[in-house]
Amino acid sequence: MEESFEKLKNIVFRREKEPIRIVVLGSPGVGKTALIIRCLTNQFFNHYVPGKEEAYKYTVNVGANKAQLDIMDSKGKNTALISHADAVILVYSVIDKDSFENIKTLIKNVRDLNLNSIPIIVVGNKNDLPKKRQVSKTDAGLLSASYNVKVFESSAAVPVHDVRNIFAEVCRLVFEEKKERRESDPTDPLRRMTLNDIARKNSLSLDSTDFIKLVL
């Protein structure tokens, strides 16, 4: 009995320490990669590489805790990434109205593919170009209210602080969503799931290594 309890405790501990899986999506040229690179390195990456998907690892501070992130810079073709994500960041450019309109389609696609009600954060990039702006803050507010998503504006071309805050906010929302799911699901291993149930659930889930391999 004691050995079974230790196994259960170890499984639960590993699950709590798993990286948060974040997929970043958006129309071509909106600056998805630039936002990620700005967050990771505080450098501005101004070279668009069409059709390439990349995976990144990053540690972010969330309050007094640290969270490990697996960040997938996705072109949207690999639907398995979305299905197994813990959160999705959707990026549009404030100087490209079409990229903003595409966000509505992306929100629907994410909600169709991922059944866990994961957090969706929308980021309007390139807000350092006010003279070229095509998407107003009012437009962004209406999107937020209509689709029940948080919307931020930022720019990969300016200092890092607000970009890292966005990723920290994503983590906070993931923690909240997982906590709510545990509390509402009596079969969750952090409540009263048996070892057999946990083993079965683990076998149906991608671990962090498998998730990275989806884009490699």
Disulfide bonds with the S-S distance in Angstrom:
none
